Amino acid sequence: MNVSGEEALSKALEMRDRANEELIGTVVSFEQFRSAPTAQQLELKRRFEVADQEYNRLLVQLPPSEELVLQPVDVVTPIWGVSAPEVLVWTTSFGELPAERAYLFYAKRPFPFAPDIVLPEQEPLDPAQLQGALTFLEQAVAAKNGASVYGSLVLEENVPKLGTKRTRLAGVRVHLEVDDKIFEGVTRSNGTFRFTGVPPGLTKIEATLPEGLTIQNVTRENHGVGCFPVELRARLNGRIRGRVLDESGRPVSYERVVLQDLQNANGYHAHATTNAEGAFQMTSVQPGTYVLGVNLVDKPSCTLPFPPVFHPGTIVRADATRIVVGRGTVHDGLEFSLTGRSDSLSAVCETSSP
């Protein structure tokens, strides 16, 4: 079976292109769009930015096309939301399973666009040798007295040449909420936490982190039985805030600002979109040394007819501000004006406008 994110990515690209066409269809002239955009144009541009961000998110997150060896497996004891009579097991790593036997899986769903596929986190286990674990699962399903929500809180850092460093965070308050019931706890010395007797419903789990860290809270459907594993992943929360203006001091609205690694002039580390006042904010920036600017990876366009412009307002990369981000560093007020407008591109855009 061939599994990939190409279909989802193709749909996202189609939505982005459609949003761009709708926006271009309303532009009478470049100057009108820059100086006095209509409410309709602003809304269409916002839609385009949302579609563009979704396309880029999928482009990074979706795995490449891959040939998988999958085997259908009957679900004997459904738990943690597995309600289908069978799932497809990714068997590439351990070979085909004899169909006449039962197995105990510790598994995850690797592809959000293919939820029927599960990937065992270890070799399938023979229940005959793990009667204690199987008994626990059966009792948990039969009891229906609430789920056991357990997990860990780790800080993930990108360490140059070493990859991802994971540090368990102790003594951090964890908050769980399902419907109108609230559970509170604190992570243990090894970063783990546990809540028992959690009723079914949409369950939200969040952590109160120290300054300089951020986390994406978890919200999942809990079926009120068995085990509900959660891993909370914190990241260093470097933040960069600023504002982009054109040559006349007017806000550059709804355009992309790029944060680029100082040593890598061909890519970008992060980006943000300016709002109606030209302001932008980037969060979860990891430690490093960066340059900031517009059109660093995008080509000049009719809405932004400038060459690459770096903070504090230079077209020379060597003169760009070195933005050094440490563990949770906050850089505020990075305002800069664009320079070096391409008059020839502006003229072309004016001529091509209907």
Backbone torsions as a table, in degrees:
resi	resn	phi	psi	omega
1	MET	NA	134.8	178.1
2	ASN	-95.9	119.6	-179.1
3	VAL	-119.4	130.0	177.8
4	SER	-156.5	171.7	176.1
5	GLY	-97.5	15.7	-174.2
6	GLU	-63.7	-38.1	-178.4
7	GLU	-65.4	-47.3	178.8
8	ALA	-62.4	-41.0	-179.7
9	LEU	-65.8	-39.7	179.2
10	SER	-63.8	-40.5	177.9
11	LYS	-65.6	-40.4	179.2
12	ALA	-64.4	-39.8	178.1
13	LEU	-65.1	-40.4	178.6
14	GLU	-62.3	-42.5	179.0
15	MET	-65.4	-39.3	178.9
16	ARG	-64.7	-45.1	179.9
17	ASP	-64.1	-38.7	179.1
18	ARG	-65.4	-41.5	178.8
19	ALA	-64.3	-37.9	179.2
20	ASN	-66.5	-41.7	178.7
21	GLU	-63.4	-41.3	179.0
22	GLU	-63.3	-38.7	178.8
23	LEU	-66.7	-48.4	-178.8
24	ILE	-59.8	-34.4	-179.1
25	GLY	-64.9	-16.3	-179.3
26	THR	-99.9	-8.0	-175.5
27	VAL	-83.1	116.1	178.4
28	VAL	-83.8	-43.8	178.4
29	SER	-151.6	156.6	-179.5
30	PHE	-61.7	-46.1	-177.4
31	GLU	-62.3	-40.9	178.8
32	GLN	-62.1	-42.0	-178.0
33	PHE	-68.6	-36.6	-178.7
34	ARG	-75.0	-42.2	-171.6
35	SER	-92.5	-34.7	-175.5
36	ALA	-144.4	64.6	179.2
37	PRO	-65.7	144.2	178.5
38	THR	-77.2	165.5	178.0
39	ALA	-60.7	-36.6	178.4
40	GLN	-64.4	-43.2	179.9
41	GLN	-64.3	-40.6	178.6
42	LEU	-63.7	-40.0	178.8
43	GLU	-67.5	-41.6	178.7
44	LEU	-66.6	-36.0	177.8
45	LYS	-68.6	-38.2	176.5
46	ARG	-61.0	-43.2	178.8
47	ARG	-61.8	-40.3	178.8
48	PHE	-62.9	-43.3	-179.4
49	GLU	-63.2	-41.2	178.1
50	VAL	-62.4	-45.8	179.4
51	ALA	-64.1	-38.2	179.6
52	ASP	-66.4	-41.7	178.2
53	GLN	-64.3	-39.6	178.6
54	GLU	-65.4	-40.6	178.4
55	TYR	-62.1	-44.9	-179.9
56	ASN	-66.9	-34.8	177.4
57	ARG	-63.2	-46.1	179.4
58	LEU	-66.7	-36.4	-178.8
59	LEU	-60.1	-34.7	-179.2
60	VAL	-83.5	-40.6	-169.0
61	GLN	-88.0	-32.2	-174.4
62	LEU	-74.8	139.2	-179.4
63	PRO	-73.9	158.3	176.1
64	PRO	-69.2	163.3	177.3
65	SER	-57.8	134.7	-175.8
66	GLU	-147.0	139.3	176.0
67	GLU	-83.5	119.7	-178.2
68	LEU	-114.4	144.9	172.3
69	VAL	-96.7	112.7	-175.1
70	LEU	-116.8	145.7	179.2
71	GLN	-131.7	128.7	176.7
72	PRO	-70.7	135.7	-179.1
73	VAL	-131.5	133.4	177.2
74	ASP	-72.9	139.2	176.3
75	VAL	-91.5	112.0	-179.1
76	VAL	-83.7	-48.1	179.1
77	THR	-118.6	99.3	-179.6
78	PRO	-72.2	137.1	-178.9
79	ILE	-156.4	154.1	178.4
80	TRP	51.3	50.2	172.8
81	GLY	83.9	0.8	177.1
82	VAL	-84.1	100.4	-176.0
83	SER	-111.0	-15.2	-179.5
84	ALA	-68.4	150.1	179.5
85	PRO	-66.5	-20.1	178.9
86	GLU	-153.6	158.7	174.8
87	VAL	-130.2	164.5	176.2
88	LEU	-98.9	123.9	-177.1
89	VAL	-101.6	131.0	177.5
90	TRP	-76.2	105.2	-170.2
91	THR	-103.5	9.5	-174.4
92	THR	-56.5	-38.1	-170.8
93	SER	-79.5	-19.9	-174.8
94	PHE	-134.7	7.5	175.9
95	GLY	85.2	173.8	-175.5
96	GLU	-73.2	144.2	-179.4
97	LEU	-96.1	135.4	173.7
98	PRO	-59.8	127.7	-172.8
99	ALA	-70.1	-21.4	-174.3
100	GLU	-82.4	-3.4	-177.3
101	ARG	-109.0	161.8	176.5
102	ALA	-105.1	151.6	-177.7
103	TYR	-139.3	156.0	174.6
104	LEU	-107.9	124.1	-176.8
105	PHE	-111.2	134.8	162.3
106	TYR	-106.8	104.9	-167.4
107	ALA	-136.5	169.6	175.7
108	LYS	-138.2	164.0	176.9
109	ARG	-100.6	105.7	-173.2
110	PRO	-76.5	-23.3	-174.8
111	PHE	-119.4	112.5	179.5
112	PRO	-63.5	-24.7	-180.0
113	PHE	-89.0	-0.6	176.4
114	ALA	-138.8	70.3	-172.5
115	PRO	-66.4	-16.3	179.8
116	ASP	-77.3	-10.1	-179.5
117	ILE	-94.4	128.2	176.0
118	VAL	-118.6	149.3	179.2
119	LEU	-120.5	112.7	178.8
120	PRO	-59.1	136.6	177.8
121	GLU	-81.8	-9.9	173.2
122	GLN	-155.9	177.0	-179.7
123	GLU	-57.4	139.9	174.1
124	PRO	-54.4	138.9	-174.2
125	LEU	-105.8	144.0	178.6
126	ASP	-82.0	115.5	-178.0
127	PRO	-56.8	-26.0	-179.7
128	ALA	-62.1	-26.2	179.7
129	GLN	-97.3	-2.3	-176.7
130	LEU	-133.2	51.0	-175.1
131	GLN	-62.0	-34.4	179.8
132	GLY	-62.5	-45.7	179.7
133	ALA	-65.5	-40.8	179.9
134	LEU	-66.4	-40.4	178.3
135	THR	-61.5	-41.4	178.1
136	PHE	-60.1	-45.5	-179.9
137	LEU	-62.5	-44.4	-179.1
138	GLU	-63.6	-41.6	179.6
139	GLN	-68.3	-37.7	179.8
140	ALA	-64.2	-40.8	178.9
141	VAL	-68.4	-41.1	-176.8
142	ALA	-73.5	-33.9	-173.6
143	ALA	-68.4	-40.9	-179.2
144	LYS	53.7	38.3	179.7
145	ASN	-107.3	24.5	177.5
146	GLY	110.0	154.2	-179.0
147	ALA	-86.7	159.7	172.1
148	SER	-104.0	109.9	-179.1
149	VAL	-97.4	119.6	-178.2
150	TYR	-138.8	160.1	179.1
151	GLY	174.2	-161.1	-178.3
152	SER	-144.6	158.9	177.8
153	LEU	-118.9	120.5	-178.1
154	VAL	-128.0	149.1	172.8
155	LEU	-98.9	122.9	178.8
156	GLU	-104.8	126.9	179.5
157	GLU	-127.6	141.6	175.4
158	ASN	-88.6	112.5	-179.1
159	VAL	-103.5	121.5	-179.2
160	PRO	-53.2	133.7	177.1
161	LYS	68.9	-8.7	-179.2
162	LEU	-112.3	-15.6	-179.2
163	GLY	91.0	-145.5	-175.6
164	THR	-91.2	126.4	175.4
165	LYS	-100.5	130.7	-177.8
166	ARG	-117.2	123.5	-179.8
167	THR	-122.2	124.6	178.3
168	ARG	-74.7	134.8	-176.0
169	LEU	-102.6	120.5	-179.5
170	ALA	-100.9	155.5	174.1
171	GLY	70.8	21.3	-179.8
172	VAL	-99.7	132.7	-178.8
173	ARG	-73.5	130.3	178.6
174	VAL	-115.3	133.7	-176.0
175	HIS	-118.7	126.9	177.1
176	LEU	-120.3	133.5	-179.2
177	GLU	-135.6	128.2	175.1
178	VAL	-136.3	118.8	-172.7
179	ASP	54.3	-119.7	-178.3
180	ASP	-104.6	12.2	-179.1
181	LYS	-105.4	136.1	-175.7
182	ILE	-122.7	136.7	174.8
183	PHE	-120.6	138.4	177.7
184	GLU	-124.6	143.5	177.5
185	GLY	-158.9	175.1	179.7
186	VAL	-130.9	137.2	180.0
187	THR	-64.9	143.2	179.9
188	ARG	-75.8	-176.7	-177.9
189	SER	-61.8	-25.9	178.5
190	ASN	-97.0	12.3	176.0
191	GLY	81.9	6.2	-177.4
192	THR	-92.7	161.4	175.9
193	PHE	-148.1	163.7	-178.3
194	ARG	-156.8	136.4	173.4
195	PHE	-127.5	135.9	178.7
196	THR	-117.8	160.0	178.8
197	GLY	69.2	30.8	-178.3
198	VAL	-80.8	121.1	-177.5
199	PRO	-71.9	164.4	179.5
200	PRO	-70.0	155.0	178.4
201	GLY	141.6	178.8	178.6
202	LEU	-72.4	114.7	-170.8
203	THR	-106.5	126.6	178.6
204	LYS	-111.1	129.8	-179.4
205	ILE	-125.4	126.9	179.8
206	GLU	-140.4	160.9	-178.7
207	ALA	-126.5	142.7	176.3
208	THR	-92.3	100.9	-171.1
209	LEU	-93.0	156.6	173.8
210	PRO	-64.0	161.3	177.5
211	GLU	-58.1	139.9	178.9
212	GLY	95.7	-4.4	177.7
213	LEU	-120.4	154.5	175.7
214	THR	-140.2	163.4	-177.2
215	ILE	-151.8	149.8	172.9
216	GLN	-95.0	112.5	-177.8
217	ASN	-64.4	155.8	-176.3
218	VAL	-105.2	129.6	173.6
219	THR	-129.5	117.1	-177.9
220	ARG	-140.5	158.7	174.3
221	GLU	-79.9	124.7	179.8
222	ASN	-109.2	128.8	-176.0
223	HIS	-89.9	2.9	172.7
224	GLY	76.1	13.2	178.7
225	VAL	-140.3	153.4	172.3
226	GLY	68.4	-154.2	-174.9
227	CYS	-98.7	142.5	-178.4
228	PHE	-130.0	86.4	-175.8
229	PRO	-78.3	141.0	-179.3
230	VAL	-139.6	137.1	170.6
231	GLU	-121.8	117.9	177.9
232	LEU	-93.4	128.0	-176.1
233	ARG	-116.7	112.7	177.6
234	ALA	-91.7	154.4	177.3
235	ARG	-135.4	155.3	174.3
236	LEU	-64.5	135.5	-171.4
237	ASN	-109.0	63.4	170.5
238	GLY	-66.2	139.0	-176.7
239	ARG	-129.5	140.6	178.6
240	ILE	-130.2	123.2	-179.9
241	ARG	-125.7	145.1	179.6
242	GLY	-170.1	-165.0	-176.3
243	ARG	-151.6	141.9	179.9
244	VAL	-116.7	131.0	179.2
245	LEU	-122.8	156.3	174.7
246	ASP	-87.4	-172.7	-175.7
247	GLU	-62.6	-25.2	-178.4
248	SER	-92.4	3.3	179.4
249	GLY	85.2	10.5	178.1
250	ARG	-88.6	149.0	-179.1
251	PRO	-62.1	138.1	171.8
252	VAL	-92.5	103.5	-169.9
253	SER	-96.0	142.0	171.3
254	TYR	57.0	42.5	175.6
255	GLU	-121.9	159.2	-174.4
256	ARG	-89.7	131.4	174.3
257	VAL	-109.0	133.6	-173.3
258	VAL	-114.9	136.3	171.5
259	LEU	-103.3	121.3	-171.5
260	GLN	-122.4	135.7	176.4
261	ASP	-59.1	136.3	-176.4
262	LEU	-56.9	-35.1	-175.7
263	GLN	-88.8	-3.9	-175.7
264	ASN	-126.5	96.7	-177.8
265	ALA	-83.7	0.1	-176.0
266	ASN	-108.4	1.9	-178.6
267	GLY	-141.5	-168.1	176.2
268	TYR	-143.4	153.4	-179.4
269	HIS	-91.5	-41.1	-178.3
270	ALA	-159.1	166.3	175.6
271	HIS	-149.2	162.4	176.8
272	ALA	-146.4	159.7	179.7
273	THR	-109.5	132.1	178.7
274	THR	-68.5	151.6	176.7
275	ASN	-93.3	-167.2	-176.4
276	ALA	-62.2	-25.1	179.6
277	GLU	-93.8	5.2	-179.8
278	GLY	82.5	4.3	-177.0
279	ALA	-85.9	151.5	178.4
280	PHE	-143.8	161.3	176.3
281	GLN	-147.2	136.9	174.2
282	MET	-119.0	135.2	179.9
283	THR	-123.1	170.4	179.8
284	SER	57.7	31.3	178.0
285	VAL	-75.8	127.6	-177.8
286	GLN	-83.8	156.7	-179.8
287	PRO	-54.2	140.2	179.9
288	GLY	163.7	-179.9	176.9
289	THR	-116.7	127.9	-169.6
290	TYR	-132.2	166.3	164.7
291	VAL	-121.5	155.9	-173.3
292	LEU	-126.9	140.4	177.8
293	GLY	-178.7	-174.5	177.0
294	VAL	-119.1	152.8	-177.8
295	ASN	58.3	29.7	177.1
296	LEU	-75.3	-30.4	176.0
297	VAL	-122.8	-13.9	178.1
298	ASP	-94.5	151.1	174.3
299	LYS	-81.0	151.2	174.6
300	PRO	-55.3	141.0	-177.2
301	SER	-130.7	176.1	179.2
302	CYS	-65.2	-30.1	178.4
303	THR	-83.8	-19.5	-179.5
304	LEU	-143.4	73.3	-173.8
305	PRO	-83.0	61.8	-178.3
306	PHE	-129.9	152.2	170.2
307	PRO	-73.0	178.7	174.6
308	PRO	-55.9	125.7	179.9
309	VAL	-121.2	125.2	-177.4
310	PHE	-104.4	151.7	170.0
311	HIS	-65.8	132.4	19.2
312	PRO	-98.3	19.6	180.0
313	GLY	124.0	44.4	-178.2
314	THR	-127.6	150.4	176.4
315	ILE	-97.1	2.0	179.2
316	VAL	-100.3	114.7	-176.0
317	ARG	-58.8	-37.0	-178.6
318	ALA	-64.0	-22.7	179.8
319	ASP	-93.8	2.2	-177.9
320	ALA	-68.8	151.5	176.1
321	THR	-66.0	130.2	173.1
322	ARG	-83.2	114.8	-178.9
323	ILE	-100.8	107.7	-177.0
324	VAL	-96.5	120.0	-179.1
325	VAL	-110.6	125.6	175.5
326	GLY	-101.1	-150.1	-178.5
327	ARG	-79.3	91.9	179.1
328	GLY	82.7	21.1	179.8
329	THR	-63.4	142.3	176.5
330	VAL	-115.0	122.3	172.8
331	HIS	-110.5	118.7	-176.6
332	ASP	-119.8	153.8	173.3
333	GLY	73.7	28.6	179.1
334	LEU	-81.7	76.3	-178.5
335	GLU	-92.4	138.3	175.0
336	PHE	-151.9	154.5	-178.7
337	SER	-106.8	146.1	-179.2
338	LEU	-79.6	153.7	-179.2
339	THR	-148.1	161.4	176.5
340	GLY	81.6	31.9	-179.5
341	ARG	-52.5	138.7	176.7
342	SER	-86.4	101.1	-179.0
343	ASP	-65.6	-32.5	-179.2
344	SER	-67.6	-39.5	178.4
345	LEU	-68.3	-40.3	178.1
346	SER	-59.2	-41.0	-179.8
347	ALA	-66.1	-40.9	177.6
348	VAL	-61.4	-43.2	-178.4
349	CYS	-65.8	-39.7	177.5
350	GLU	-62.7	-42.3	-178.4
351	THR	-67.1	-36.5	-176.8
352	SER	-82.3	-10.6	-179.5
353	SER	-70.3	140.3	-178.9
354	PRO	-69.2	NA	NA
